[in-house]
Amino acid sequence: MILSRDREMVVVLIYEAVESGAALYKACRELGIAERTFQRWTEDGSVKVDGRPHAVRPEPSNKLSADERAEIISVMTSDEYKSLPPSQVVPILADKERYIASESTFYRVLHEHKMQHRRGRAQRAARKHATTHTATDSNQLWCWDITWLPGPAKGVYFYLYLILDVFSRKIVGWEIHENESSEQASQLVRKAHLNEAVGIKPLVLHSDNGSPMKGSSLMATLDNLGIASSYSRPRVSNDNAFAESIFRTCKYRPGYPYKGFSALEEARAWVLEFVHWYNVRHRHSGIKFMTPSQRHNGKAKQIAVQRSVTYEAAKARHPERWSGNTRDWSLPEKVHLNPEKNDREFRSAL
């Protein structure tokens, strides 16, 4: 709202612009008001007082009382009518020789209370939050998934089962089969659990909601090994982002046969080479360009210290080339799967 003193200044400026040859509508436009507003503000060259904001308006004689408005809310939230719109409730009440207000009034009251579209069965379902897990070392949190690899003919696929350690990003287990099944997934989990010598240490295995992930064979294996299962929210693909990310890395590698693998053995040989490259040679951006194997076996901290020493020595030789501190090579102590957005600790650790 423009105050009276500001209005006077606006009017004076517009008069000065008009006297200098400017068009009235252009002067008004430059000051952000309409020409009709300027005419309403002025009378015989003076500024009129706009009393509308302070005007006392009598309440309509037909306005609903507070009790009547409360009665509308009570009726529309009752078990009998909470799932019906006012267009049906008002005639039903009339059949019972009861009249409170018109349908439009019912709608207006519901709208004011933000209840027009969310009553009864139409109430918004409670949002399911993402499952959050935190890993502080290797073999505490794994994720896994299955992806298709193109086969020798259109519509023929091989299935890559892959388990990733979320903390180190190391591929700890993989297999390729001609179909999807919970039995094959359970065998892979057993092999990875044995190869990594997890033993009785607590471990969480995260996946999406596919049938192989929730099959009885895999569930029994997880129970026997003492592995806690975790699942993505339904229809939320990025709850298993680590697995999706490595599949993208796999399929964008140079030499990936987009036209398809000729046989199952060829697919296994190619993935074996990829896994070796990824674990041993690939410098992962998420772990400060260490290899997953270095992070997994605990050598990454020593490498980070050596990198910092190298950078500090370079800065000492040529300090004029550095405008600030050297690069921070320290690794995060915690890795979070689906961190809570409203948690300050989680945000600061990312």
Buried (B, 14 or more C-beta within 10 A) or exposed (E): EBEEEEBBBBBEEBBEBBEEEBEBEEBBEEBEBEBEBBEEBBEEEEBEEBEEEEEEEEEEEEEBEEEEBEBBBEBBBEEEBBEBBBEEBBEEBEEEEEEBBEBEBBBBBBEEEEBBEEBEEEEEEEEEEBBEBBBEBBBBBBBBBBBEBBBBEEEEBBBBBBBBBBBBBBBBBBBBBEEBBBEBBBBBBBBBBEEBEBEEEEBBBBBBBBEBBBBEBBBEBBEEBEBEBBBBBEEEEEBBBBBBBBBEEBBEBEEBEEEBBEEBEBBBEBBEEBBEEBBEEBEBEBBBEBBBBBBBEEEBBEBBEEBBEEBEEEBEEEEEEEEEEBEEBEBEEBBBBBBEEEEEEBEEBE
